[in-house]
């Protein structure tokens, strides 16, 4: 994970409550890694269902629709908003914003496969 992201990268988990209120939690890469380790043997599999990339020069924005499974069972769908920057060796992620689908925030039709 650290090889894919710049050292200052953040992962932001956004959500919309049933009342429409927005909230988020900000994680560093080390926070994310610690959380993944804390899950122990629980295996989460994220599959990209659809994506769109917008690029200008050395900046790219990827919208990635995902489905998340745990032990073979569907547990969530959502969208990752990924910002990347080009470096001498290739592209690296600067920030990821994740929002899972909910009743208050269903996935927009234009992102569905």
N, C-alpha and C positions, 0 to 999 in steps of 0.2 A: 504494500500500500504506500509506503514512504517513497518508493521509487517512482510512483505515478504522480505524486503531488509535490508541489513546491513546499519547502519547509514551513512557510507561514500560512499554509492552506487551512481553511476551516470547513467543517461540515455542519450545516444548519438543518435542523429538523423542524419544519414548519407544520402547523396544523390549524384547522378551523373547527371550533367547537359547534355543538348543536345549535347554539344561539347566534352563530355567525361570527363570534369573536376570534380573532387571529392570535396565535401565540407561536413562540419558537424557542428552541434551545440551541446554543452554540457549542460546538465541540472542536477541539483541536484533533489533529491526526492521532496523537498519543492517547487522547480521551477515547477516540473511536476504537483504537486497537485494544485498550484496556477493557472496554465494554465487550468486544468480541471475545476476548480471552475469558471474561467473567461468565459468558454463556456456557462455558465448558464444552460438552460434547453435543450440544444442540446444533444441528446443522441447518443453516439457512441458505437457500439457493435463490438467487435473484436472476431472473431471465428477462432480457430486453425484448419487448414486444414490438416496439416501433421507435423511430428516432428521427430527428431533424437537426441538421447542422447549419448554422449561419457563421460565416467567417469573413473577417476583414483584416488583411495583413497578418500580424502576429497574434491576433485575438480570435478565439472561436467560442461559440456558445452552442452547446448540445442540449436538446430537449430529449430525454430518454424515458419512454413509458416502460414501466417494469411490472412484473408479477413476482411476488415473494412466496416461497413455499418453505415449510418446515416439516421435516419427516414425510415428505411427499404430499402434504396437504396445503392447499392454497390458504394463505393467511392475510395477504394484502396485495393491493395494486396501487400504483401511484406514479408520480413523475419526478425525475431527477432533473434539476437545472444545473448544468455543469459548465463552468467557465474555465477555459484553458488558455495558456500562453505558449508561444513558440520560443524554444530555446535552441541553442546551437545543436543539441543532440536530438531534438524533436519536440513534441508537444508534452506539456505537463499541466496537470489540473491545479487551478488556483483556488477554486471554491466549488462546493457541491451544496445545493439546497434540495432537500428531499421533502416531498409532501405526499403522504398516503391519501388515497381516495377515502372519502367518508360520505355519509348521508348529506352533510352540509356542503361538501365539496366533491361532487361526482366528477369523474374524468370528462373533459371536454371531448365532444365527438370528433373534432379535427385531429386529435392525437391518437385516436383508436385505429388499430390496423384495419 
